[in-house]
Amino acid sequence: MNSGAVQENGRIITDMAGRKVTLPQKIEKVYPVSPVEMVLIYTLAPDLLAGWSYYMAADQSDYILPEYKKLPVLAWTTRGSVSNVEEVIKMKPSLILMVTEIKAANKEYADKLEQLAKIPVVMLDNNINKMEELYLTAGKVLDREERAGKLAAYCRETLELVASKKPLLKERNPVTVYYAEGRRGLETEPRGSWHAEIIEFVGGLNVAEPGLPASGAIGRSPVSMEQVLAWNPEVILISYFHDGESSSYPMILGEKSWKNVRAVKARQVYEIPTGPFNWFDRPPAISRLIGIRWVANLLYPDVYPFDFRSEVKRFYSLFYHYQLSEQELDELAARAQRVQ
């Protein structure tokens, strides 16, 4: 992507989809089309964030800088739908940011959204291997190149760590993982889903086969206890919605129906930290960077080094503008490390 030419009415840039976009000379407010873009903007330029994409639970917003906690909650512009264009226009953003798969249908949608809203739409690639380029491109778009360079360097370091260590796993059987969602832990994301790609990215094997029917637009395929027992995963990763849904962590570790699962027997059950943003999924955003390092170490501790406290502290300071206390580190680690 290049910074492009300068015209009287703004800058012309080329986004990661190869689209020419004319931006205003000064960016004052950026509208995220979903939580994925929201996290990116907060890490790079929180002062430009038009608002949050959802209501945060108290234990999530605790990690947000006070001056941004009261930003409005925005309507999503769901991929392929332009039903919320009027809400976007009311916010009067300088531009709309979209992090998505680069394909023809999404380009057409971005063009249509731009025409209807009369606001420039910038597309960025959601490919997990392009996080460094994503930050460098966003830095040019938002005129935050110096900070973007620092965040991009962390992306590069993380991806290079995984790439350099993966050859050491070639002679091993991959560690099998079940991603547990829902109140009872009996919803999941199959192999190939954007929502669970960290597992295979670091060399694990998602036990849920491709093609499982989803329960709705957000995924979360329902499965039976019998199916989980048949899969018999070595590791279980647990996620849940903070808005009205309790974690299945106590149930999985405590109920008889789960006791014969290999991961439960070995106490290899972990709840994914979510403050302020999920490390793994929901949204599958740039916050997954710390999740990549964490999951890699959980699955292959002898291959992937990870000092939980020092690395999490470093990440939160760099990306979230936040200095974690020792108590907050304890809270993040409480269910994210092996139960003895």
N, C-alpha and C positions, 0 to 999 in steps of 0.2 A: 504494500500500500504506500502511496506517496502523499505528501502533504498538498500537492497540486498547485494549481495557479490561483492567483488572487484576482477577483473581480470586484467591481464597485459594490456589488450587492452581496459579496461574501467570498469564501474560499471554496474551491472545487477540490474535492478529494475522491479517491477511489477506494471503496470499502472492500472488505474481504470477499465479497461476492463478485467483485469486478464492476460494480455499479458506480457511475459518476454521480456524486451527490454535492449539491451546493449548500454550504453551511453559512450561517451568519458570521460576521467577523468576530463577534463576541458571544460565547456560549454562556447563558445565564441559568438555564434550567433544563434538565434532561428527563424525559419520560421513559421509564422502563416498561416494556410491554408485559413483563412477567417477573416473578421473583429472581430468576436467573440474572437478568440485567440489573435488577435492584442491588444485588450483592456486589456485582462488578463496580457499579457506580459508587457505592458506599466505600469500597476499598480504595478506589482511585481518586475520587473527587466528591466527598460527601456533601460539600456545599452546593453542588449542582443537582443533587437528587431531588426530584419533584415530590416524591413521597414513597411510602412503603407499599408493597404489593399485598400485604396481609397484616392482620393484627398480631403482634407478638405477645407471647406469654411473658409474664413477669420475669421468669428466670432466663428468658432470652434477651429481653430489653435491658437487663442489668448490665450487659456488656456493650451497650450502645452509648456513645457520647451524649451527655444530657441535652445539648443544644439541638439534637436531631430526633429525640424521642417523640416529639409531638408533631412530626410531619404528618400530613394527611395520608389516609389509606386510599390507594388508587384502584380504579377498575382495570382488570387485565384486558389486553387486546388479544384474545385467544387466537392462536395460529389459524389462519384461514377465515376468521370472522372479523367483520368490521362493525359489529353491533355497538361497540363502545367508543366509536370515533368522536362522538359529541362530547363525551367525558374528557377525552384527551385534549380536544380543542379548548375546552374551558380552562384547562391548566395553563395554556399559552406557553408550552415549552419551546426552547430553542431548537430542539431536535428530539426524535424518537429513536431509542436504541433497541436493537433486536439481536440477540445471540441465538443462533439457530443452525440447523443443518443447511449447508449451502447446496441447494438444488433448485430446479426451475420453479416448482410450485411456490416455494418460499420467496423467491425473487419476485414472482408475480404478485404475491400478497404484499410484499414490502412496497412495490411500485403502486399498487392500488391504494394502500393505506396512505402513502405520501400524497397521492393525487386528491384523495377525499379530505384529508386533514389540512392539506397545504402546509405541511411541516416536513422538513427533511427527515428521511428515515435512513439510518446507517445500519448495515448488516455486518455482524461479526460471526466468525465460525465457531461452533460449539465443540469441534473435534478436540478430544482430550489431549492430543499430541500438539495442538496449536495454541496452547494457553499463553506461551511466551509471545507469539505473534499477536494474539488477541490483545494483550496489554499494550504492546508497542503501538498497535493500530489505534486503540482507544485513547492512548496518550496523545497521539497526534490530533485526533478528532477533537478532544476536549482541551487541548493546549496544556497538557500536564505531562510532557515528555520526560522530564527528569524523574518524577515520582514513578511513572510507568516503567521506566528503565529499571528501577530498584525492584519492583514487583515482578517484572519479566525475568530478572536474574534469578529470583527464587523459583519461578516456574521452571526455568532451564535447569537449575540445580536439582530439582525434584525429579524431572523427567530423565535427566542423565543418570541419577542414582538408580532408578528402576531399570533403565536400559543396560547399565553396566553390570548389575547384579543378576539379571534374568538368566544369562547363560549358565550360572551356577545351579539353576533349578532343572536343567535339561534331563539329568539322570534320575530325577525324583518323580514320584507320582504327585500330581497337584493336590494340595490340601482342599478338601471339599467343604463348601460353605453354604449355609442356608440363611437367606435374608428374611427375617421375620417382621411382618408388619401387622397392624390391626390389634384390637384389644386382646385377642387370644393367641396372637402370633401365627395365625393360620391364613395369612395373606402374604404374597411374595412377588418378586419380579423375576421373570425368566431370563435365561442366558440371551444375550443380544439386546436387552433393554438398556437404554441410556441410564436408567435409574440404578442399575446394579453393575455398571461396567467396571468399577474399581476392582471388583473381585478378580476378574480375568486379567485386567491390566497389570496387576502385580503378580500374576502367576497362579492364582487360585482357580478352583472350578466351582462355578455356581451350580448347585445340584438341580435347580429347577430348569427343566428342558424348555427349549424354545417352543412357542405355539400355545402356551397356557392361556386360556381365555381370561381377559381382564374383566374386572368388576365394573369398569366405567372408563371415562376419558382419562382418568389419572392413573390407570393401571391397577396395581394391587390385585393380582390374580388369587382367587380363593383356592385353598388346598385343604386336604383332610389330614387328620393326625396320622392316619394309616400311611398316607403318602410320605409324610415327614419321616416316619419310622422306617419306611422302605428306603428312602434316600440315606438315612443314617449319617448326617453330616458330621464332620470333625469339629467345625466351628459354627456358631450361630451369632449373627449380627442382628441387633434389634433396633427398630425405629418405630416412632409413633408420632401422631399429630398432637401438639401441645394444646390445641384448641378443642378441649372436651373429650380427648381420648387418652386413656391411661396406658402406661407401658406394660407390655407382657413379660417383662424381665422377672418379677417375682413369681409369676405363674410358671414360666418355663423352668425356673430353677427349683420350684417347690411342689408342683403338681405331679401326681403319680403317672399321669398319661405321658409325661415327657421324660421320666426318669431313665428309660432304656435307650434314649438317643445318645449316641457316642459323645457328642459335644457336651451334653449335660453331665454324663458320667465323669468326663475329664475336666469339668468346670471351665470349659472353653466357650463361655457365653458372655457376650459383651453388648452393652447398650451404647449406641452411637451418640456421642456428645452433640448438643444442638445449640449451645449458646455462643454467639447470637444467631449463628446459622449452622445448619446441619453439616457435619463433616463428610457425609456420604451421599445424601440424596434429599429430595424434598426441601429446597430445590437442588438439582444436580448442577450446582454453580461452581464458581472459582473457589469456594470454601472447601471443595473436595481436595485441594492441594494438601492440607494437613491430614485429611482422611487417607490419602494415598500412602503417606509415610506411616500412619498409624496402622492401617490394615496390613500393609506389607510386613510390618514388624510382628503383628499378631500371628500371621500365618507362617512366617519364616524368620523367627527371631535371631537365628544364627547367620542369616544372610543380610537382612536389612537392619542396620543400626537405627535406634530411635530412643533418645533420652526424652521421655514423655514431658517432664517438667520444663526442661530448658528449651526444647523445640517448640512446645505449645506457647510458652511465654514469648519466644522470638516471633512466632507467626502472628500472634494476636497484636503484638506491638507494631509489627510491620504492616499488616493488612487491615487491622481493625482500629488502629490508632489508640490502642488500649493496653494499659499496664496491669497485668493480672496480679492479684494478691495471692499469697500462699493458700489462703482459704478457698479462693476461687479455683485455684489449680486442684485442690483436694476435691472440690465438687465436680469438676470436669472429669477427674480421674476415677471417681467413686465406683462407677459401674463399667468403666472403659478399660480396666486392667484385670488380669486374671484373679479370680476368687480363690483364695488359699484354703 
